[in-house]
Amino acid sequence: MTSTVNDHDLRFDVTKLGEMLGVPSDGFDVHVREDKSVLGDERLLELTCKLALKPHLTESRSMRKGK
């Protein structure tokens, strides 16, 4: 992943980004293909809550980068 914040270029590989977010990077290639079925509903909901910063969600949903 690459990004620019306040004119500073940032680069993270999958492993480092997973460590920073507190989420696993194992199976990243599956996520890239949009096949989330391997995670199971409970784990998918947990990750959705964490990434969306909305701990009270009751169902997982997709998120777009801009949101």
Beta strands, then each sheet from edge to edge (+ up, - down):
strand 1: 2-5
strand 2: 8-11
sheet 1: 1+ 2-
end
